[in-house]
Amino acid sequence: MSSFRTLLCSSLLIGSQLVSGCASQSGQIDYQTETDFSQLTSFTVRAADQQASPLIAQRIDQAVTAHLQQRGWSTDTGAATELFYRSQVGEVSKEPSFRIGIGVGSIGSRGGISGGASVPVGERVQQQLTITLDVVAEGKLVWRGEDAITLATDESPTERTADISKLVDQLLSQFPPTP
């Protein structure tokens, strides 16, 4: 019975490590530690030169503006604080999550033999949207956040807008930083 408990505990430990290894991570955030972010209260939103598409850029602009206004920031075209955004769409290969397995086995009084084969069923290529937000105060980059989402090919414009807003909210929830 002791070996059964050891096997069970080992299986649970390995399983929990696999699950925690697959957990999604927050985007990458970096900032100037000497910046007094409490002094930044108004902003101008600007698109960087390259964008994935005009519609995605418009959705990002609206999401950034709405998020910062909800937090008490004001928009001002002459503000010393500018928030630049960039979007890029790239293709990523996704390993198939569905596999067909074929196996044979035998258990006898003197031991056992087993074998198996696993054949992946189709590889998918998906689009990934990466958004980078740069906060520039008085001409200096003081904060940068970057994160990505996978775009569904059958997504409606409303769903795409909601996904982009959620990603922008995730990034800006870490702005201003708390050292």
N, C-alpha and C positions, 0 to 999 in steps of 0.2 A: 504494500500500500504506500510505503514511503517513496518508491520510485514513481508511482502514479502522481503523488502530490508534487514531486520535483518536476515532472514533465508538465503538469498543469500550470504550476507557477512560472516555469520557463516560457511556456506558450503565451500566457497572459502578459508577461513582461515584454516579449518580442512583439506581440500584437499591439500593445500600447505604444511602443516605440515607433512602429510602422505608422500608426494613426497620427501620432504627434508629428512625425516627419512629413506627412502629407498635408498638414494644416496650412492654410493660406497665411502668407505673411503680409504685413503692412508694407506700403511703398517705401522707397528710399527718401530720407529726409536729411538735409544738411543745412547748416546756418552759421552765420558769424556770431560767435559767443559774446562779443563786446557790444553788440547792437542792443539798444534799449527799445524793444518792440512796443512798449507802452506809449511811446511818443508817436507811433504811426496810427493815424485815425482816419485818413482819407486816402483814396486810391484812384488810379486810372487803370482800366483793363486794356491791354494791347495784345494783338496777335503777333507772334514772331513771323518771320518771312515764310517759312514752310509750314503747311498744314496738310493734314490727310485729305480733307475735303472742306468746301465752304460750309456745308450743312453741319459737319462735326464741329468746325470752328465756332459757328453761331451757337450751337448747343453748349459748348464749353464756356463761351463768353457769358451766356445767360446764367449758367450754373454758378460761375465764380461770382458774378455780380449779386445774385440772389443770396448766396451763402454769406458773403461779407456784409451785405446790408442787414441780414437777419441778426448778425452779431454786432450791429451798431456802427459799422463803418459807413462813411459817406462817399459817394462818387463825386469826383472833382476832376475836370479835364486838365486843370493846372496843378494837380497834386504832385508833391515831391516823391510820393510812393507810387511806383508803377508795378503792375502785375502782368508779366508776359506769359503767354501760354503757347505751347507747341504741341502738335499732335502728329502721330506717325502710325500708319497701319502697316503691319508686316505679316507674313505668313509663318505659321508654326505648325510643325507636324505633330500630330497627336497619336500616340500609340493606341492601338485598338484595345478597348476595355473588354471586348467580348472575344473569347477564344473557344475553340472546339477542341476538346481533348479526347483521345482514344487511349485506353489502357487495358492491359491484361494482367492477371495476377493469379497466384496460387499459394495457398497456405497448407503446408503439410506438417506432419509430426516432426520432421527433421529440418524444417526451415521454410523459407518462402522465396519465391521469385516474382518480381513485378517489373513492369516496364510501362512506358507511356510516351505519348507524343502529343505535342500541343501545336496547333496550327492557328496563327492569328488570322482573324477575318477582317481584311481591309484596313488600310491606313488612311486616316483623314487629315486633310490640311485645313486649318482654321485660320481666320484672321484675328490678329491681336492688335488692339488699339493701345498705344502708349501715350500718356499725357504727362507733360513736364510743365510745372508752374514755377516761375522765377519771380521773386519779389526783389525789386530794385529800389533802394532808397538813396536819394541824393546821388544818383549815378553809380552806386555800388551794389553788387549782388549781395543780399543779406540773408536770403532764404531760398532753398530749392526743394521741391518735392516732385517725385516721379513715381508713377504706378501704371499698371496695365490691366486690361480686361480682355477676355475673349469675346469677340462679336459673333452673335448667332446670325446665320445666313437668312433665317426666316423671321427675323425680328421686325416688328412694325416700327414706324417712326416714333410712336409714343413710347414703346418699350426701349428703343435705343436712347431716347432723350432721358428716360428714367435711369438707365444704366450709366450714362455719362454723368448725370447729376450725382448719382451715388458715389462714383469714383472721385469726382471733384470734392464732394463732401468728406470722403475718407482722407483725402490729402489735406484739405484745409482744416480738418479737425485737429491737425497737428501744428497749426499756425495760429497765433504766434507760439513759438516753442516754449516749453517750460524746462529750464536747465536743471 
